[in-house]
Amino acid sequence: MSLKNIFCQERAIGALQRAMNAGRLAHAYIFAGPAGVGKRTTAQAWAKMLLCRERRQEKATDLSFNDSCGRCESCRVFEGGGHPDYHLIEKELRPFTMDDKGKEAKQDLPIAVVREFLIDKVAHRPVMSECTVYVLREAERLNASSQNALLKVLEEPPKHCFIILLCSRADRLLPTTQSRCQIVRFGPVDEPHIVAALTEKGVDKTQAQYWARLSEGSMGEALGWATLAPKGSSCYEIKRQLVDSLAKHRLEDSLELAAWMGDAASRISGAWSDIEPQTSKTDLGRRAAKGLLRMVVAVYSDVMKLHAGQGDQIVNADQTGPIEALARRIDAEQSAEKIAKVYENIRWVEASVNEKLIFEELLLNLAGSRIISA
């Protein structure tokens, strides 16, 4: 894990390097950007560099590039996952808190986790390195109580301490939280980089291009979906069946297709549970349902692109036949209405509405509204 091996985030890393070279590092940062674009990887590599005892400094064109040496005791321990001065804080720690011991992780990041794993420990002196680093995942899940409890630490952290909040929705952070942190923005990863990374993992190039476009620049999401192995079929086979079904969808098929989507979501979340047992089943269920709904959005977005003469940019380039058939039935305006409806259902998923009802309501509306003619 090295900073120089992180790609497509030159702007974010450059901002950190310039601050390092000027001796003006902030002690509290917000790494803001879409999920899966490298915020956590960068935070880990940056923490490893800060904790390194034999830091390297290479001359670049306009600044010196600071990186970890990879050889010292601190680097070796960090790579082993047990560095005493590096602390990863996430909502899955809730069962290990005194207040909520044994309880399942909530959707929010509770104050008990923030207090016990950050606030109460932040004054502790470093054990192995010259500083301590706290990385807080999914900071957008911090509720108001958790953020208010953090304010004093963010405003006046100990001199030996660095705090990094990883956030995919910075708008959900209170202004008081944002004002106490330096914001470093991360952008989407280029499609060719994602395709190359997937093909290196053994993913077929056609499938790799689909996941790269569906993920909209999220390397993490593309890798996750492309390599996941639900029981009975791959995620790619599920998406192909979904596209075919939507292309010939009629009102009388709605409940059957909704049941199929519910089963697919269950198999997908089950596969994630096998590789992420620490993540709550509720969160994994939401992730699976939202992923399927985003596949639906991609179908109608492709129809709009065809009507706009942008056929070379469609997500489902491997299934142009079904997309063209659907485009002959609905126009761009009707597709836009459908997309708006799907996003409404995605918000319902986030609000924990019953999944079965979400799929049934959506498909009945898509097929039974005035938008599609029989």
N, C-alpha and C positions, 0 to 999 in steps of 0.2 A: 504494500500500500504506500504509494508515493504521490505527491502533488503533481509531479511532472507526467504521471500516467493518466491524469484526469483530462478528458477531452471535451471540447465544445463549451467550456466554462471559463475561457480565458479572461473575460471581463471581470467575473467575480474573483477569481484567483489573483488577477492583476491588482485589484483594489486592496486585497489583503496584503499582497507583497509590498505595495507602495507604502502602506501604513507601517508595515514591519521595518522597512528600510529607513523610514523617517522617524522611527522610535515613537510612533503615535498609535499604537495598538489600543483599541477600545477593550474594556473588560467585559462588555456585554454586547452580543451580536444577535441579529435576526437574519438567518439565511432564508430568504423568501423566494418562492418559485413553485412551479407545478410539481406534483408528486412524481418521483421516479426520474428526476433529471440529474441527480448526483449531489444533492445537498448533504445527505448523510455521509456519503463517501468522502466528500470534500472536508466535512467536519472531522471525520476520523483521521484523514491524512494531515489536516492542519493541526489537530491535537497531538498527533504523533510527532510532528515537527516541533511544536512548542515544548513537548516533554523530552525531546532528544537531548542527550548530554554532549553530543559531538556534531552539532548541526552543520550541514553543508551550505555553502553560499557560492552559487555559480553566477558568473557574469553573463548578463543578457544584454540585448541591444540598448534598452533604456532603463533597466533596473537590475539589481542583484536578485537572483531567484533563490529563496531560502527553502530548504527541504531537509527531511530527516536523513540520517546517515544509513539507517537500516542495519547497523552492525553493533551499536553500543547495547549495553544491558537493557536500557530503557526501551529501545526499539524492539529488541527480542522479546521482552516481556509483553509489550504492547501487542505485537503480532500474535502472541499466545493467548490474548484475550483476558489477561489478568493483571493489567497495570493498576497499581493501587491509587494512582493520581488521576485516573480517567474514569468518569462516571457517566453512564448512559441512563437517562431517566425516561420512563415511558409508563403509560397508564396500566400496562400489564403487571406493574409492581404492586398494584393495589392489594392483592391477597397477602402480601408480605408486610403490610403496615400494621401498626399497633391498633389503630382505630378501626380498620376494615379488614382485619386478618381473616383469611379464608374466603372472602367474598370475591365474586367474579368481577373482572375489569368492567368499568362502565364505559359509556360512549364518551363522556367527558373525562378530562384528566383531573382527578379529584385533589382537593387541597391536602389530604393526608399524604399522598405520594410526594407532592411538592415540598411539604414541610419536612417530612422525615428523611427524604433522600437528597434534598438540596439545601433548604434553609438551615436545618439543624447541623449540616455537615460542612457548610461552605467555609467556616472559620478554621477548619482543621488544616494544619500545616502539611505541606507535601511530604511524602514518604521517600520517594525515589528520585524525583526530579525537582526542578526549581519552581514549579507551579503546579496547580491543579486545573483540570478542565472538566466542566459539566456540560453535557449535551442533552438537551431536552427535546425529544421527538414529538411530532404532531402538536406543536404549540397552539395550533388553531383550536385544539380541544380543551385548552385551559378555560375553565369557567371564570366568572368575574371574581369569585372569592379567591381562587388560586392566583389569579393575576394580581389582585390587590395585596395578597400576602407576599408576592415576589417583589413588589415595588422597591422596598428599602434595599434589598440585596442587589437588585439591578442598578440602583442609583449609587450605592456605595459598597461595591464588592471588595473583599480583601485584595490587597495589591498582588498577592500570589495567585489569584483566581481568575479564570476565564469562563464565561457562561455563553453558550450558543443555543439559541432557540431555532429549531427547524420548523418552518411553517409553510404550508401550501396555500393558506388563505390568510394573508396578512390583514385583510380587512376585518377579520374576526378578533384581532387583538385590540385591546383598549388603547386609545391615544396615549394614555399615561404610560402604558407598557412600551409602545413604539418609541416614545420620546426619550426613553432611558437607554435605548439600544442603538447601535450602528447597524443600519440595514444594508445587507449585501444581497443583490438580486441575481437570481439564476434563471437562465432562459432554456428553451427546449433544445433537445439534442437533434442534430441534423439527421434526416432520414437515411442517407447513405451509411452513417456511422452505426445506426441501429440495425440496418439490414446486415452490415458486415459482422456485427457482434452476434446476431442471431445465427447467421450461417456458420460462424465459427463454432457455435454450440450444436451444429448438426441440423438446424432447421432448414427445410427446403426454401429456396430463394423466393418462390411465389408466396409461400406462407409468410416468410419474413417481411416481404413488402406490405402484405396486408396488416400485420401486427404493427409495423412501423407507422403506417398511416393512421390506423385506428388509435394508437397511443398518443398521437399528436405531439411527438417529441419526447415522450416519457420512456427512457430506456428501461427503467425498472418495471413499468407496466407491460411493455412489449415482451421483455424476457419472461416475466411471470406468466403471462397468458400463453406464450408460445411453447413453453416447456412444461406447463402443467399437464397432469395426466389423470383426468377424471375417469371413473369406472365406466367402461362400455365404449367410450370414444374420446377422441382428443377435443380440445377446445375449438380447433380449426374445423373439425367435422361438425361440431355443434353449430358453429356460425354458418357453415354452408347450408345445413338443413334449415336454419332459421331464415336465411335469405330466400331460399327456394319457397318456403312456406309463406313468407310475406308477399312474394311476387304473385301468388295465386290465392291470396287470402280472401275469404268470403265470410259473411256474417255467421253462417251456420258452422264455420270451422273455429270460431273464436274460443269457445270454452275448451275444446280439445287442444288447440294450440297453446292456450294459457296453461293447461295442465302439463303439457310437454315442457314449456319454459320453466315452470316450477320444478319439475323433475331435473331439468338440466342445471338449474341454479343450485339445487340440492347436491348434485354430483360434483359440481365445481367447488362449492364451499367445502364439501367433504374432502376433496383432494387437497385444498389449501390447509385444512385442519391437520392433515397428515404431516405436512412439512412445517406448519406454524402452530404447534400445539399450544403455545403460550398465548396466542391471540384468541380473543373471545369468539365463540361461535356466532354470536349476534353480529359482530363486525364482519366476519367472513361471509355471512349470509348477505349482508348489505353489499359487500364488495362484488359478490357473484351476481346479484340482481342488477346492480348498477351497470356492471359490465355487459350483461345481456341487453339492457336498455340502450346502452351506447352503441351496440351493434345495430339496433333498430334505427337509431338516429343516423348512423352511417348510410343505411340503405336509402332513406329519404333524402339525405344530403347528396348522395350520388345521383338521384333522380334530378335534383335541382341543377347539379353540375352538367348533366347531359342536356338539359333544356337551355343552359347558358353557353353551350358549345365548349365545355371544359371536360370532355370525356377522358382525356389523358390524365386527369387528376383524381379520378374516382377512387375511393377506398377499396371497393370490391371489384378490382380490375380482373380478378380471376373468375368472376361470375357476371360478365357483361350481359349475357342473355336474360337472366331474370330481372336485372336492373332496367334494361331496355324495354322489357315487357311491361314493367310497372310504369315506366315513363310514358308509355302509350295510353295508359289508363288515367293518369293524374298529371296535372301541370305543375309548374314551379310554385305557384301560390298555394295550391293544395298541399304540396309537400312541406312547405314552410309551416302550415297549420298543424300538420302531423308532428313535425319536429317539436313545435311548441308544446304539444300535448305530451309527448314522451318526456320532455324536460320537467313538466309538471309532475309526472309519475316518479321521476328520479327524486324530486324533492319529497315525495311521499315516502320513498324508501328511506331517505335520511331522517324522516320524522317517525320511522318505525311503524308505518301502516302495514297491515297484514299483507304479506307478499302475494298470496293467492288472489286477494281482491284487487291488488294493483295490476297484475297481469290480465285478469279477466276484464276489469274496467277499461284498460288501455285497448285491448284487442277488440272489444265490443264497440268502442268509440271509433277506432280506426276503420273498422269494416262497416259499421252501421250508420255512420254519419253521412251527411250529404256529400262528403268529399269523394267517396268512391261510388261509382255506379255499378249496379249488378251486371 
